[in-house]
Amino acid sequence: MLHITILGSGTSTGVPLIGCNCEVCTSQDPRDSRLRTSIKIESENTVVVIDTTPDFRYQMLRTQTTHLDAVVFTHPHRDHYAGLDDIRPFNFHSNKPMQIFANEITQVAIKRDFYYAFEPNKDAGLPEMMLHTIHNDPFKIGDLKFIPIQVMHREMLVLGFRIGDFVYITDINYISEIEKEKIKGAKVLILSALRPQPHPTHFTLNESIALATELNIPQVYFTHFSHQIGLQAQLEPQLPPFIKMAYDGLQFSM
C-alpha cells in the first residue's frame, strides 16, 4: 500500500503571493494557502520525498516527518531543490548520508549550489548525501519501484514518476505519445495545472483537463497552482467529477 501526502501544492512563488491582495491571496480557506510543490510517498518500509522545495524544513515539521530514506528530484529549478540543505537533521538521526536520486542536469545544479557538501575535507555538520543518477530505466528505493516519465517544461526535461498504480507529474507543457503509454492503466495521477491563462512553460487548467481525460485515469489531483487559479471552493465543483484540486496536507492511500 502507498500513502501519499501533499507537502505543497503551489507554484514557484507560493500562495499567497508576496504583496498581493487578490481574493485568493487573502482567502481564509486554508486550502488556498500553498507552499511550493512536493509530495511524500510512504510504503510499509520506505519513505521518499519528491523534491526539496524552499519550504522543505517547514513541510517536514508540519507533517511530523522523522524518517526519510531518499529524495527524488524532478528537475533543477530552485523551487524544487532549494531546500536540500535541510536534510541535515535526517543525517544526524540516521548517521548516514541521504540517498539522492536525480538526472545529470539536476546533479549539476545540486553540486553548484551545495558545493560545500561535496568538499573532500568539509566541516562536521554539513549535509551528507549520496548521489544516484536517474536515466530512463526503472530504479528501486527500498520496496518502491520508480518508472521515470520524461516530459518537457519548455526546453527543460522534467521527470515524472510512476510508482505502482500512482503517477506524479509536475512542471509540464508537453508529453510525447511514448511517455503517455507509461501512465495508462494507473489508478491515481497527480498533475500540475498552473492557471487558466496561457503560460509558456506550463499546462493551463484546460490543457491539464484534456490530458487527464485522454489518459482515462480514474482519480486525478491537480497541483502546482498559482494564485491565478482561483478559489478552491469555487473552482473544484466546476471540474470533471474524476478530478480534484490538491491542497497542502491532503493525504490518501491506495
C-alpha positions as a Markdown table, in Angstrom:
| # | Residue | x | y | z |
|---|---|---|---|---|
| 1 | Met | 0.0 | 0.0 | 0.0 |
| 2 | Leu | 1.1 | 3.5 | -0.8 |
| 3 | His | 0.4 | 6.5 | 1.4 |
| 4 | Ile | 0.7 | 9.9 | -0.3 |
| 5 | Thr | 1.0 | 13.3 | 1.4 |
| 6 | Ile | 0.8 | 16.6 | -0.4 |
| 7 | Leu | 3.6 | 18.6 | 1.2 |
| 8 | Gly | 3.0 | 21.7 | -1.1 |
| 9 | Ser | 0.7 | 22.5 | -4.0 |
| 10 | Gly | 1.8 | 26.0 | -5.0 |
| 11 | Thr | 3.9 | 27.3 | -7.9 |
| 12 | Ser | 7.4 | 28.8 | -7.5 |
| 13 | Thr | 6.2 | 31.9 | -5.6 |
| 14 | Gly | 3.8 | 30.1 | -3.3 |
| 15 | Val | 0.4 | 31.3 | -2.4 |
| 16 | Pro | -0.3 | 33.8 | -1.1 |
| 17 | Leu | 2.0 | 35.8 | -3.4 |
| 18 | Ile | 4.0 | 38.5 | -1.5 |
| 19 | Gly | 2.3 | 41.8 | -1.7 |
| 20 | Cys | -0.9 | 40.6 | -3.4 |
| 21 | Asn | -4.3 | 41.3 | -2.0 |
| 22 | Cys | -6.4 | 39.3 | -4.6 |
| 23 | Glu | -9.2 | 37.1 | -3.3 |
| 24 | Val | -7.1 | 34.0 | -3.4 |
| 25 | Cys | -4.1 | 35.5 | -1.5 |
| 26 | Thr | -6.4 | 36.9 | 1.2 |
| 27 | Ser | -8.6 | 33.8 | 1.4 |
| 28 | Gln | -9.4 | 32.4 | 4.8 |
| 29 | Asp | -9.8 | 28.9 | 3.4 |
| 30 | Pro | -6.6 | 27.1 | 4.4 |
| 31 | Arg | -6.7 | 25.1 | 1.1 |
| 32 | Asp | -5.9 | 28.3 | -0.7 |
| 33 | Ser | -2.6 | 28.7 | 1.2 |
| 34 | Arg | 0.0 | 26.8 | -0.8 |
| 35 | Leu | 3.7 | 26.0 | -0.1 |
| 36 | Arg | 5.9 | 25.1 | -3.1 |
| 37 | Thr | 5.0 | 21.8 | -4.8 |
| 38 | Ser | 6.3 | 18.5 | -3.3 |
| 39 | Ile | 4.9 | 15.1 | -2.1 |
| 40 | Lys | 5.9 | 12.4 | 0.4 |
| 41 | Ile | 5.4 | 8.8 | -0.5 |
| 42 | Glu | 5.3 | 6.1 | 2.1 |
| 43 | Ser | 5.1 | 2.3 | 1.9 |
| 44 | Glu | 5.4 | -0.2 | 4.7 |
| 45 | Asn | 9.2 | 0.0 | 4.7 |
| 46 | Thr | 10.2 | 3.1 | 2.8 |
| 47 | Val | 9.7 | 6.9 | 3.0 |
| 48 | Val | 10.6 | 9.1 | 0.0 |
| 49 | Val | 10.1 | 12.8 | -0.7 |
| 50 | Ile | 9.9 | 14.1 | -4.3 |
| 51 | Asp | 11.7 | 17.5 | -4.4 |
| 52 | Thr | 13.0 | 19.6 | -1.6 |
| 53 | Thr | 11.4 | 23.0 | -2.0 |
| 54 | Pro | 12.4 | 26.2 | -0.3 |
| 55 | Asp | 9.7 | 25.2 | 2.2 |
| 56 | Phe | 11.1 | 21.8 | 2.9 |
| 57 | Arg | 12.0 | 22.3 | 6.5 |
| 58 | Tyr | 8.5 | 23.5 | 7.4 |
| 59 | Gln | 7.0 | 20.8 | 5.3 |
| 60 | Met | 8.8 | 18.1 | 7.3 |
| 61 | Leu | 8.0 | 19.8 | 10.6 |
| 62 | Arg | 4.3 | 20.2 | 10.0 |
| 63 | Thr | 3.9 | 16.6 | 8.7 |
| 64 | Gln | 5.9 | 15.3 | 11.7 |
| 65 | Thr | 8.3 | 13.5 | 9.4 |
| 66 | Thr | 11.1 | 12.0 | 11.4 |
| 67 | His | 12.5 | 9.4 | 9.0 |
| 68 | Leu | 13.4 | 9.8 | 5.3 |
| 69 | Asp | 15.1 | 7.2 | 3.2 |
| 70 | Ala | 15.7 | 9.2 | 0.0 |
| 71 | Val | 14.9 | 12.3 | -2.0 |
| 72 | Val | 14.0 | 12.1 | -5.7 |
| 73 | Phe | 14.2 | 15.1 | -7.9 |
| 74 | Thr | 12.1 | 16.1 | -10.9 |
| 75 | His | 14.3 | 18.9 | -12.3 |
| 76 | Pro | 16.8 | 21.7 | -11.4 |
| 77 | His | 14.6 | 24.7 | -10.8 |
| 78 | Arg | 15.1 | 26.2 | -7.4 |
| 79 | Asp | 11.5 | 25.9 | -6.3 |
| 80 | His | 12.1 | 22.2 | -6.5 |
| 81 | Tyr | 15.5 | 21.7 | -4.9 |
| 82 | Ala | 16.5 | 24.8 | -2.9 |
| 83 | Gly | 15.7 | 23.3 | 0.5 |
| 84 | Leu | 18.1 | 20.4 | 0.1 |
| 85 | Asp | 20.4 | 21.7 | 2.9 |
| 86 | Asp | 17.7 | 20.8 | 5.4 |
| 87 | Ile | 18.3 | 17.1 | 5.0 |
| 88 | Arg | 21.0 | 17.6 | 7.7 |
| 89 | Pro | 18.7 | 16.6 | 10.7 |
| 90 | Phe | 18.0 | 13.3 | 8.9 |
| 91 | Asn | 21.8 | 12.8 | 8.5 |
| 92 | Phe | 22.2 | 13.4 | 12.3 |
| 93 | His | 19.4 | 11.0 | 13.3 |
| 94 | Ser | 20.4 | 8.2 | 10.9 |
| 95 | Asn | 24.1 | 8.7 | 11.0 |
| 96 | Lys | 24.3 | 8.1 | 7.2 |
| 97 | Pro | 24.1 | 10.1 | 4.0 |
| 98 | Met | 20.8 | 10.9 | 2.4 |
| 99 | Gln | 20.2 | 8.9 | -0.8 |
| 100 | Ile | 19.6 | 11.5 | -3.6 |
| 101 | Phe | 18.2 | 10.4 | -7.0 |
| 102 | Ala | 18.4 | 12.9 | -9.8 |
| 103 | Asn | 19.2 | 13.2 | -13.5 |
| 104 | Glu | 22.6 | 14.6 | -14.6 |
| 105 | Ile | 21.4 | 18.2 | -15.2 |
| 106 | Thr | 19.8 | 18.3 | -11.7 |
| 107 | Gln | 23.0 | 16.9 | -10.2 |
| 108 | Val | 25.0 | 19.8 | -11.8 |
| 109 | Ala | 22.7 | 22.3 | -10.1 |
| 110 | Ile | 23.0 | 20.5 | -6.7 |
| 111 | Lys | 26.8 | 20.3 | -6.8 |
| 112 | Arg | 26.9 | 24.0 | -7.8 |
| 113 | Asp | 24.6 | 25.4 | -5.1 |
| 114 | Phe | 25.6 | 23.0 | -2.4 |
| 115 | Tyr | 29.2 | 22.7 | -3.3 |
| 116 | Tyr | 30.2 | 22.6 | 0.4 |
| 117 | Ala | 28.5 | 19.2 | 0.8 |
| 118 | Phe | 31.0 | 17.7 | -1.7 |
| 119 | Glu | 34.3 | 19.2 | -0.5 |
| 120 | Pro | 36.8 | 16.4 | 0.5 |
| 121 | Asn | 37.7 | 17.9 | 3.8 |
| 122 | Lys | 34.4 | 19.5 | 4.8 |
| 123 | Asp | 33.5 | 20.6 | 8.3 |
| 124 | Ala | 31.2 | 18.5 | 10.5 |
| 125 | Gly | 27.6 | 19.3 | 10.4 |
| 126 | Leu | 27.3 | 19.9 | 6.7 |
| 127 | Pro | 24.9 | 17.9 | 4.5 |
| 128 | Glu | 25.8 | 14.3 | 3.7 |
| 129 | Met | 24.4 | 12.9 | 0.5 |
| 130 | Met | 25.0 | 10.1 | -1.9 |
| 131 | Leu | 24.0 | 10.8 | -5.5 |
| 132 | His | 22.4 | 8.3 | -7.8 |
| 133 | Thr | 21.8 | 9.1 | -11.5 |
| 134 | Ile | 18.4 | 8.7 | -12.9 |
| 135 | His | 18.4 | 7.6 | -16.6 |
| 136 | Asn | 15.3 | 6.4 | -18.4 |
| 137 | Asp | 15.3 | 3.0 | -16.7 |
| 138 | Pro | 13.2 | 2.0 | -13.7 |
| 139 | Phe | 15.0 | 2.1 | -10.3 |
| 140 | Lys | 14.2 | 1.0 | -6.8 |
| 141 | Ile | 14.3 | 2.7 | -3.4 |
| 142 | Gly | 13.6 | 0.2 | -0.7 |
| 143 | Asp | 10.4 | -1.6 | -1.7 |
| 144 | Leu | 9.3 | 1.2 | -4.1 |
| 145 | Lys | 9.9 | 0.9 | -7.8 |
| 146 | Phe | 10.1 | 4.2 | -9.8 |
| 147 | Ile | 9.5 | 4.3 | -13.5 |
| 148 | Pro | 10.7 | 7.7 | -14.9 |
| 149 | Ile | 8.4 | 9.5 | -17.2 |
| 150 | Gln | 10.0 | 12.2 | -19.4 |
| 151 | Val | 8.0 | 15.4 | -20.0 |
| 152 | Met | 9.1 | 18.8 | -21.2 |
| 153 | His | 9.0 | 22.1 | -19.3 |
| 154 | Arg | 9.5 | 24.2 | -22.4 |
| 155 | Glu | 13.2 | 23.4 | -23.3 |
| 156 | Met | 13.9 | 21.5 | -20.0 |
| 157 | Leu | 13.5 | 17.8 | -19.4 |
| 158 | Val | 11.4 | 17.1 | -16.3 |
| 159 | Leu | 11.0 | 13.7 | -14.7 |
| 160 | Gly | 7.6 | 12.4 | -13.6 |
| 161 | Phe | 7.4 | 9.1 | -11.9 |
| 162 | Arg | 5.1 | 6.0 | -11.8 |
| 163 | Ile | 5.2 | 4.0 | -8.6 |
| 164 | Gly | 2.8 | 1.1 | -8.9 |
| 165 | Asp | -0.6 | 2.5 | -9.9 |
| 166 | Phe | 0.3 | 6.0 | -8.8 |
| 167 | Val | 1.8 | 8.7 | -11.2 |
| 168 | Tyr | 3.2 | 12.1 | -10.3 |
| 169 | Ile | 3.9 | 14.8 | -12.9 |
| 170 | Thr | 4.7 | 18.4 | -12.3 |
| 171 | Asp | 6.0 | 21.3 | -14.4 |
| 172 | Ile | 4.9 | 20.1 | -17.8 |
| 173 | Asn | 3.8 | 21.7 | -21.1 |
| 174 | Tyr | 4.4 | 18.7 | -23.4 |
| 175 | Ile | 4.4 | 14.9 | -23.2 |
| 176 | Ser | 5.1 | 12.5 | -26.0 |
| 177 | Glu | 2.9 | 9.6 | -27.0 |
| 178 | Ile | 5.6 | 7.2 | -25.9 |
| 179 | Glu | 5.7 | 8.6 | -22.4 |
| 180 | Lys | 1.9 | 8.6 | -22.2 |
| 181 | Glu | 2.0 | 4.9 | -22.5 |
| 182 | Lys | 3.8 | 4.7 | -19.2 |
| 183 | Ile | 0.9 | 6.3 | -17.5 |
| 184 | Lys | -2.0 | 4.4 | -18.9 |
| 185 | Gly | -3.6 | 1.9 | -16.6 |
| 186 | Ala | -2.7 | 3.9 | -13.5 |
| 187 | Lys | -5.3 | 4.5 | -10.8 |
| 188 | Val | -4.2 | 7.8 | -9.5 |
| 189 | Leu | -2.5 | 10.7 | -11.2 |
| 190 | Ile | -1.2 | 14.0 | -9.7 |
| 191 | Leu | -0.7 | 16.5 | -12.5 |
| 192 | Ser | 0.2 | 20.2 | -12.5 |
| 193 | Ala | -2.3 | 22.8 | -13.7 |
| 194 | Leu | -0.9 | 26.2 | -13.2 |
| 195 | Arg | -3.7 | 28.6 | -14.1 |
| 196 | Pro | -6.5 | 29.2 | -16.6 |
| 197 | Gln | -4.4 | 31.7 | -18.6 |
| 198 | Pro | -1.7 | 30.5 | -21.2 |
| 199 | His | 1.8 | 30.1 | -19.9 |
| 200 | Pro | 5.0 | 29.4 | -22.0 |
| 201 | Thr | 6.2 | 26.6 | -19.8 |
| 202 | His | 3.2 | 25.1 | -18.0 |
| 203 | Phe | 0.0 | 23.4 | -19.0 |
| 204 | Thr | -3.1 | 25.6 | -18.4 |
| 205 | Leu | -6.0 | 24.3 | -16.5 |
| 206 | Asn | -7.8 | 23.3 | -19.7 |
| 207 | Glu | -4.7 | 21.6 | -21.1 |
| 208 | Ser | -4.4 | 19.5 | -17.9 |
| 209 | Ile | -8.0 | 18.6 | -18.0 |
| 210 | Ala | -7.6 | 17.5 | -21.6 |
| 211 | Leu | -4.6 | 15.3 | -20.8 |
| 212 | Ala | -6.2 | 13.8 | -17.8 |
| 213 | Thr | -9.3 | 13.0 | -19.8 |
| 214 | Glu | -7.3 | 11.4 | -22.6 |
| 215 | Leu | -5.3 | 9.2 | -20.2 |
| 216 | Asn | -8.6 | 8.0 | -18.6 |
| 217 | Ile | -7.2 | 7.8 | -15.1 |
| 218 | Pro | -10.0 | 7.1 | -12.5 |
| 219 | Gln | -8.7 | 9.7 | -9.9 |
| 220 | Val | -6.7 | 12.8 | -10.8 |
| 221 | Tyr | -5.5 | 15.5 | -8.5 |
| 222 | Phe | -4.2 | 18.8 | -9.9 |
| 223 | Thr | -1.4 | 20.7 | -8.2 |
| 224 | His | 1.3 | 23.4 | -8.7 |
| 225 | Phe | -1.2 | 26.2 | -8.7 |
| 226 | Ser | -0.5 | 29.9 | -9.0 |
| 227 | His | -2.8 | 32.4 | -7.2 |
| 228 | Gln | -4.4 | 32.9 | -10.6 |
| 229 | Ile | -6.1 | 29.5 | -10.4 |
| 230 | Gly | -8.9 | 31.0 | -8.3 |
| 231 | Leu | -10.5 | 29.9 | -5.1 |
| 232 | Gln | -10.6 | 26.2 | -4.4 |
| 233 | Ala | -14.1 | 26.2 | -3.1 |
| 234 | Gln | -15.4 | 27.8 | -6.3 |
| 235 | Leu | -13.2 | 26.0 | -8.9 |
| 236 | Glu | -13.2 | 22.4 | -7.7 |
| 237 | Pro | -17.0 | 21.9 | -8.2 |
| 238 | Gln | -16.6 | 23.0 | -11.8 |
| 239 | Leu | -14.0 | 20.3 | -12.6 |
| 240 | Pro | -14.9 | 16.9 | -14.1 |
| 241 | Pro | -16.0 | 14.6 | -11.3 |
| 242 | Phe | -12.8 | 12.4 | -11.5 |
| 243 | Ile | -10.6 | 15.5 | -10.9 |
| 244 | Lys | -9.9 | 17.1 | -7.6 |
| 245 | Met | -7.7 | 20.0 | -6.6 |
| 246 | Ala | -4.8 | 19.0 | -4.3 |
| 247 | Tyr | -4.1 | 21.1 | -1.3 |
| 248 | Asp | -1.4 | 21.2 | 1.3 |
| 249 | Gly | -1.8 | 18.4 | 3.8 |
| 250 | Leu | -4.1 | 16.3 | 1.6 |
| 251 | Gln | -3.4 | 12.6 | 2.3 |
| 252 | Phe | -4.7 | 9.5 | 0.6 |
| 253 | Ser | -3.8 | 5.8 | 0.5 |
| 254 | Met | -4.0 | 3.3 | -2.4 |
